[in-house]
Amino acid sequence: MITPRIQKSIRQSYQNLQAQMENFTPRRGQNYLVAEITKTLCGTYHAKNRLLVAEAGTGIGKSLSYLMGAVPVAVLNNKKLIIATATVALQEQLLHKDLPLYRRLTDLDFQFRIAKGRQRYCCAEKLAAICEPETSSGQVALFESPPTEQDISLYKELYSQWSTGKWDGDRDSWPTPIEDSMWLQIVSDKHSCNPTFAIHHHCPFQKARATLEQADVIIANHSLVMADADLGGGIILPEPENSIYIFDEAHHLPQVARDHAAASSTLKNTASWLEKFHQSLAQWVQLTDESRASRFKDEIASAIQILIPALSQLARQFTPEQCQDGVLRFEHGELPEWLFAESKALKQASIKICQATAKVADLLTERLQEGQISNRIASPALAELGISLQRLDSMAQVWTLMAEPPRDYGAPMARWITASESLPGDYTIHVSPIEIGWKLDQQFWSRCYGAIMVSATLRALNSFAFFCHQSGISAQPDEGTQFIALASPFDYPSQGELYIPQVHQEPQSPHYTLALIEQLPTLIREKQATLVLFSSYWQMNQVTEALKSDFKKRGWLLQIQGKKSRTEILKTHRFTVEHQGTSIIFGTGSFSEGLDLPGRLLENVIITKIPFSVPTSPIEQAHAEYILSKGGNPFMQITVPEASRKLIQCVGRLLRNEEDSGRVVILDRRVVTKKYGKALLDALPPFKRIIES
């Protein structure tokens, strides 16, 4: 129910926005989105199923909309608001721009924090152990190779800044990148960094976690939210039953969820690692109460006696010839009987070794808590145990999924094996769900107080059906889920032009790249900013090699994705445009999303091909196979809808505000020659169209 207090809070924040923002222009779409978010979360449409799927076009102001609509509902109902994004850029925008602005507008008193995983923080004790001479030997011994003088110098600088309160221990807040190999030595882990230890009460992660508990609004990313859900919910973040979720950039969520549910593990390499693990076990057990640890030591030894021979023998069952292009996929996820039986045995042994190793870590932690062993001695051992447990958990997850029997309903698991390129004779076992919607429903939609899914591109071919199927959201009217699609406030016919020129080669033709090389220079205008989007790195590099000298002669600046960082490319691009130069960026799919170049910074977008995904990955092949087995058409059910969404993203790079103008060029004639082409075009913004015949 929408209470008068919620109504008053929203109305006042909107009035303050009008008063404080110069040249404020009311947007009907933004007002409507605020209202629908509030009504959904207050149970106006359905008492329990408080879900809204909203596509909000560029220029709507979706971030401020969901803050104005959701924060009052959360704060005044004593619920936590968790905003999950897919990109760091949007997290930073919320943290430094949108939330501070909204807090100035509202009469509500609320706190907001950003939530990060434990591994984004250093362990102050590990850092001290490296930097302080009297305690450094234990921690430095963990290095695979001795740290260089440069490494030690950086560690000491990190420690100095932390000790004096000038650095908060967050990897992302250090001004320069910290190498992965260095960070691994000081990263916080759940075994060596325990809040029950007095020495860890004020460590970076625990301090961050303490402030998180005080927050009303928490900024996270999709991956962290999924990690918490995989732990059962309420472990890293507040429990779902007491939370309202905003999934911004929600079109990424199904893929993130599937990645979290997937697992992989090597055979020979794991067997070799287990031998080293077993050798270290005796040292760890000596640090515990050995009378209590002996049982777990025996269980670990027993499991290893099964695992090492089984993994080594399994590696010999496969040959490179079986792996076409390095991959052996099991059709319909069905394993041979012998491999299924082997998987069940490996599952039991993997779970057994995980549980016993965790017990050894617990016993060591207990001795440290009781003061029977010094932190200097226990910390390195707990750090090694923590890393070992992560690897053991991954192995157990793989064999648990491999040993899962065939399902009576729903999509099967995708299961495949890849041959190692670096270690001849070794193979990696991979398992992944094909469809993940049921899990998202189980973890979020059926548990949470309410959830809003929002993005500029949620529909495919003008329908929410594809997203709903991927995300496990029911589209049945009686289920109560609300769907809205808000068009951008831009005047597309007068602001932009969609040009489809005549191209004398089909994209499938081996001569298509040559056709691009000939045609691209004619589509680039002097003193104008151009973005050219390719479907593959190979084609982009071929075109680059052919055109770079010609562009240089003309005085045009050409920058290629991957040659420099994205930040550096955009910095140089802006400088060139501001100084009346001709700037051209060549990019692939990742440059079709999250690239915000308003005004003169981008006036010409050239799309070389419809962004069809080729089902080359084993998961995509398994998904297509499953749809075919059900009498469906994978191309029309997966490939075309996904291409539609990506094409909308590509086109969306052109207009970023109401003053922008420019042209989109699509060089792939299939949008006008194929039956599905009309559906792709109809889903694009209503630009003025020029189609050469």
N, C-alpha and C positions, 0 to 999 in steps of 0.2 A: 504494500500500500504506500502511495506517495503521501507523505505527511506534509502539513503546512510548513514545518521547519525545513524540510528538504526543498520544497518549492521556493521558499523565501531565499535560501542560500544560493540556489541556481540563478534566480532572477537578479539578485544583488551582484553576483560575480559578472553576469552579462552586462548589467548597467555600468559597472566599474570598467569593464573592458571598453565599452563605447566611450566612456569619459576619458580614459587614459591613453587610448591608441589614436595617434594622429591619422587623419584620412581614413577613419574606420568605415568600412562598407559592410552593412548587414548581409549575411549569406543565409538564404533560406535553407540550403542543404545542411549547413552547420547547425542551425537551430533545430532542424528536424532530427538530426543525428543525436544531439544532446537529449531531446525529448524521448526518443526511442530507447536510448541506453537507460535512461532513468526509469521509464515505464517497465522495461523488461526486468531490470534488477529489483524493482519493487513488487514484482509479481502481478502486474496488471494483466498480462496475457495468460500466465500460467503460474499457479501457486508454487510449484516445485521446479519445473523445467525453465529456468531463467537464462535462456541462451539467445544471443543475437549474433547473426552473421551479417556483417555490413561491408559492402564495397563502397569506399569513399574515394572518388576520383581526386586527382591532383588539384590542389587549391581549395579543398573543402575546409581544411584545418582540423584534421581528424585527431591529432594529439590533444589539442586544447578541448575539443569536443568531448572526448572520453574522460578527461580530467574533470570538466565541469559537470558531466552527467554522473560519473561513478564515485568521485571522492565524497560528495555529501552522503550518498547512500551508504558507503562503507563506514565513514566516520560516525555517522549518526545511528548506525545499527551495530556499532562495535565489531565491525568486520575488518580484516586486512585486505588491502588492495594490492595485488601482485601484477605488475605490468611487465610482460615478457616480450622482448624484441628479438629480431634475428641478427641485427648488426650492432657493432660497437658505436657507429655514428649516431644511430637513433637513441641509444642509451645515453650518450653524452648530451644529445640535444634535450632529452627529457630532464637530465640531471642539472644541466647548467643554464637552460633557457626556459623550457615549458613549465616545469614545476615551480621554479622561483617566480615566474610571471603569474601563474595561477594563485600562488600563495599571497601575492600582493592584491589579487582581485577578490579573494574570498574572505568571509567573516569567520571561517572555520580555523581552529587551531589544530594543525596536524604536522607530523614529522615524516620526512621521506629519506630513504637510504638506498644505496645501490648494493645488491647482493652478488657476491662472487664465490666461486668454488674455492675450497681449501687450497688447491694447488696454485692459486694466484698470489698466495701469501708465503713469505719466508718463515722459517722457524728461527726465532731469535737465539735459541739455545744452540742450534747447529751452526749458526753464523758465528756465535761467540766461540764455539769450540774450534773453529778454523782460525779465528783471528787472535785468540789469546794463547800465547806460547805454552803455558803450563797445561792447557787442556786440548791442544790442537792435534795431538798424535792420533787419538781415536778416530776423530772425524776425517782427518786427511787420509787415513788408511782406507777409507771407503772409495776414494778416487780410483777409477780404472787406470788413469795415468796421473803422475804427480802434477799438481797445479803449477802453472807458470808464475813467474814473478808478477806478470801483468794481471793474472787471475787473482793472486793474493792481494794485490794492490786494490783491485775493485772490491773484493770481499771486505777489506778493511775500511774502504770508503763507505760501503753499505752499512757496516756495523757502526761506524762513527755517526752517520746521519740518523740511524735508528736510535742509537743511545742518547743523542741530543734532542730527539723529538722532531727532527727536520724531515724524516721519511717515515711513512706509516707501515712499511714492510710489504706494500702492495706492488707486485711486479709491474703493473701497468702505470703506476705513478712515478716510477724511476724515469728520468729524462731521456735515457738512451736504452736501446734494446739490450737485454741480458741474455747471453747465449744459453740454449737449452741445457747443454752439458754442465754449465756452471750452476744454473738454477736448480738442477736436479739434486745437487749436494746440500742445498739449504731449504728446499721446499718443505712446507708443513705437511705432515701426514697423520692420519688418525691414530697411529700406534705410538709414535714418539711424541706427539703433541697432544697431551691429554689435559682437559680442563681441571681434573681432580688433582693435578700436580701443582703445588704452590708456585713453582718456578714458571709455570705456563699461564698463570692467571692474567698476565698482561702481555702475552705474546700477540703478534699482529692479527692472527686469525681469530683468537678468542676476543680481542678488543672489538674487531669488526662484527663478530657474531653478537656480542653484548649490545652494541648500538642498534643492530638489526631488530632485536626484540622490542625496542622502544618505538620502532617505525610504524606508522599507519599505512604508508605507501612504500612498497618495495619494488625497485627496478631490478629486473633479472634478465636473463636471456632464455631462449627456448631450451637450450641444452641443460642449464642448471635446473629448470623446472622439471624436465624429464628425469634428471638424475634424482631429484627428490622423490618423484613419483615412483621410480624404480625401487627406492628404499621403503616404500609404503606410504609416503606422504607425511609431512609434518616433522621431518628430520632436519633438513637444511632450511626449509621455509615453513611458514605456518601451515597447519593441516588444512586440506581442501575444504572440509566442512565449514571452516570459519573464514574462508577466503573468497574474494571475488577476483577472477582472472581477467586481465585484458591481454589477449594475444595479438599484438601489433605485428605487421608483416606476416599475417597468419598463414599465408600460402606456403611458407617454409615448414610449418609445424609437422605435417605428415612425414616429410623426409627426415627431419631431426628425430622424430619418434622411431622411425624404422632403423636409423643408424644406431640408436641407443639399444634397440632390441637385438641387434646383430652381434655376432661373436666370431672370433677366428683364433686359431692356435696352430703352431707348427708341430711337426712330428719329430724328426731327428734333432732339431735345435732344442726343443723342449726336453727331450731325453737327455741330451748333453748337459743342459742347465740343471736338471734334476739331480744329476750326479754331483755337481758342485754344491747344490743346495744341501744335499745329504751330508757332504763333508763339513759344511758350516754348522750343521745342526748340533753337533756335540758341543761346540763352543757356546752356543746359545743356551743349551740345557744346563751347562755348568753354572750359568749365572742365575738359574732359578732354584727352587727347592727341588733337588733331583729326585727325591723320593716320590714327590707328587707328579713330576714331569716324566718319569720313566715310562709310564703307560702310554703317554702321548708320543714319546720318542719311538716306542715299539710300533705304534699304529702308523706313524709316518714311514718307518722302515718297511713295514708290511706293504703299504700302499706303493712305495717306490719299487719294491720287488715285482709288483704287477705292472706298473706304469712304464718303466724304462724298457723292459723287453717287448711289451705290447706296442709301444710307440715306434720302436726301432723296427720291429717286424712289420708293422703296418706300412711304414715308409717303403719297405721292399716289395709290397704288394702292387705298387703303382710304377709305371714307366713313363718316360717323357712322351713316348709314342701315343699313349692313351690320352694325353692332354693336348687337344687341338688348340693351337695358339696359346699353349701354356695352361689351358683350363680343361678340367674334366667335370662336366655338370651331370648331376643325377636327375633324369627327366621326372617331372611331377614330384620331385623331392623324395622319390622312393629309393631306398638303399638296398643293395644286395643283402640277402639274409645273413651272410657271414659278417658283413660290415655292421649291420644292425646289432647282431649279437656282441660283436667286439665293442661297439659303442656303449652298450649297457654295462659291460664290465669296466670300461674306462670311466664311465660316469660314477659308478660306485667307488672306485679307487680315488678319483679326483675329489669327490665330496669328502671322503674320509681324510685325505691329506690336508684339505682346506680346514676342516674342523679341528684336527689335531694341532696344526700349526697355529691356528688362532688361540688355542688353549695355552700353548707354550708362550705366546706373546702376552696373554693375560697374566700368566704366572710371573713373568718378568716384570710386567707393569706393577703387579701387586707388591713385589719385593722393593721396587723403587718407591712406591707410595709409602711403604712402611719404614723406609729409611735403612733397609738392610743392604742396599747397594747404591753406589754413588751415581749421580746423573751422568758424570763423565764416562763411566763404563757402560751404563745401560743405554744411553741415547744412541750411540752408533749401532748397537745390536738391534734396538727397536726400529731404527731406520731401515736396516737391512731386512728385518722381518716384515716391515710394512710393504716394501717393494716386492718381496717374495710373495706375500699374500695377494697382492694385486695380480701377479702373474698366475698364481694358482687359481684364483677366482675366475680369471678369463678362461683357463683350461677347463675348469669344472663347468662353466656355462656352455662352452662348445659341446662337450660330450653329453651334457644334459639335454641340449636341443637336438643333438644327433640321435639320441636314444628315445626321443619322443615318438610314440606310435602314430600311425596315420590317423588323421582326423576324419570324423564322420561328416562334418560339414565345414564350410569355409575353405579358404585357400590353404594349400600345403606350405610347408617350409621350403625355401630355396636352399639347396645344399650343393656345394661344389668344392673342388680341390684345385689348387694352383701349384704349378711346379716352381720351385725356388730358382731364381736367376743367380743368386750369390752363393748358394750352397748346393752343389750338384747332388741329386739323390734325395733332397729334402722336399717336403710338400706342406702346404698350409691348408687346413680344413676350415671351411667357411660355412656359416649357417645364418640365415636371415629370414624373418617373416616377409611374405609378399605383400600382404595387406595388414594395416596396423590400426584401422579405425576402431575395431572392437576394443583394443587396449586403451585408446584415448578415452573412449566412452567409460570404460571400467575405472580408469584412474582419475578422470576429471569430470566429464559431463554428468555422470550419475552421482557424483559425490559433492561437487562444489556448491557453494551458495548461489553463485551465478558466474557467467562467463560471456565475454564479448570477443568475437573474432573479427578483426578489422584489417583491411589492406586496400591498396588502390587496385589490386588485381586478384580478386577471388573468383570471379566468374570465368568460365571458358565457354566460348561460343554462346555468350549471353545467358548462360545458365549456371546456377550454383551446384548442379547435380554432381559434377566431377569432384569438387571440393568436399561436398558432403560425404560422398562415398569414401574418399581418401581419409576423412577425419572421423568417421563413425558417427556423424550427426544425422539424425532422422529428419527428413524433409516432409513427413506426414503432418498435415494441418492440425490434427488432434493432439500431436505431441507438444505443441506450444512453441517450438523454435521459431524465432522471427527472422525474416530475411529482408534486407533493403539494399538497393543499389542506387547510389546518389551520383548523378552525373557531375562532372567537373563544371565549375562556373564559367569556364572559358568559352568564348565565342569562336568555336572551331572553324566554321566556314570562312570567317573574315580574318582570323589570326593565322591559319595554316593551310597548307596545300599538300595533298597526297598525290604524288606523281609516279606513274608506272610506265616507264618508257619501253620502247620496243627493244628487245634483246634477242640477238640472232642465235643464241645457244641455250639449250635447256640446262638447268643446274646439274642434271645427271650426266651431261656430256663431258667427256675428257677435255674438251676444248673450252669449257665454261670459264676456267681461270684466265685463259687468254682473252676471252670476251670481256672479263672484268678489267683486265689490264688496259684494254683499248678504251673502254667506256668511262671508267672512273674519272680521268682527268677532265672530261667534258662536263662532268656534273659538279665540279668544285669551282666555286666562285672566288674571285680575288677579294682579299680583305674580309673574309668571312670565316666563321668557325664551323668546322665540319667534323662529324663523328661518323666513321665507317665501321659497321658491325659485321663481322665475319662469323661463319658457322664453325670454322675450325682454325686452329693455329697454323696448320700446314698451308692452307690456302692463303691466310693472312701473310705468312712469311714469303710465299711465292710472289704475291702481288707486291709486297714491300721491296723485294730484291729487284723487281722489274721497274718500279716507279721511283725509287728513292733518289736516283741521280737526276731524273727529269724534274721532280718536285724541287730539288735543291737549286737547279738552274733557274727555275721560275721564282726563286726566293720564298718558297712555301716551307713552313716548318712542319715536318712529319714526325710524330711520336708514336711508338709502338708499345702496346701493352706487353709487359714482361721485361722490357729492356731497362726500365726504371720503375721505381715505386709509383703507385697510383698518386700519392700525394705530390711527388716531384713532377709527374706528368701534368697534373692539373695546375700546379704553381706556374710552370713554364707556359702552359696554354693561356692562362689568364694574363700573364705579362705580355705575351705576343699579341693577344686580342686588344688589350688596353693601349698598345702602341701601334694600332692600325695594321697589324700583320695578318698574314693568311696562316691560320693554324689548323692542322688536320690531325686527328687522333684515329689510329687503327686499333680496334679492340674486338674481343670475342664476347661470349655470353655474359660474363660477370660485369662487363661495362654497360650492359643493358638495364641494370638495376642499381639504384642508390647513387646514380651520377646526377648531381644537381648543378646544372649550368644555365642559370637564367639569363634573359636578355641577349646581348650580343655574344655571350660566351658560347652559345650554340644556336645556329640558325639553319643548319643543314644536316639532316640525319639520313644516311644511306644504309639500307639493309640489303646485304648481298643475297641472302637466302632466307626462306621461311625457316625459323629455328626448330626444325624437326629433330627430336632426339632419336638417334639410331639405337635400337635395342641390342647393344653389343654386350652390356654387362650381364652376368649370369642372373642377377635379380630381375632385370627387365625381360630377359628371355624367359625366365620362369613365369613371370606375370603374364606375358603374352601367351604362353603355353596353357596356363590355367584358363584364361578367357576363351581360347579356342576350344578347350575341352568342355566348356559350358555353352558352346554354340555361338559365341560372340565374335566380334571383329576387333582385334587389338588395335589396329590402325585407327579406326574411327572412335573407339572407346578410350584409348590412352594417348596415342600419338598426336592426333589432331587437336583434342582439347588442350593438351599440354603446350602444343605449338601456338595455339590461340592465345593462351595466357602469356607466353613469352613474347609473342609478337606485339601484344598490347604494351608490355613493358618496354620493348625497343622503341615503339612509337612515342611512348610517354616521356622519353628524354627531351623532346623538342620544346613543349610549352610547360614552363614551371610557374608562371604567374600571369595575371590578366594583361600585362603589357607586352608579353613575348609574341613573336611571330616567326615564321620560317617555313621550311619545306621538308617533308619526308619523302624519300625516294625508295621504292621497293623494286629491286632488279629481278626478283623471282617471278616470272610470268605465270607460275602455277596458280597464283591468286585470281587469275582471270580465265585460265584455260581448264582448270580442274573443277569437278563438282563441289568439292569441299572448299574451294577458293572463295566462293560467295559468302559462305558462313564465316570464314576468317575475316573478310573485308567488312562484313556487316557488324562484327564485334569491335571494330576499330572506331575511334572517335570520328564524328562527322565532318572531317575536313572537306574542303573543296577538292574534288577529284579530277585529275587529268590522266586519262588512260589512253595511251597511243595504240592504235589498231594496226 
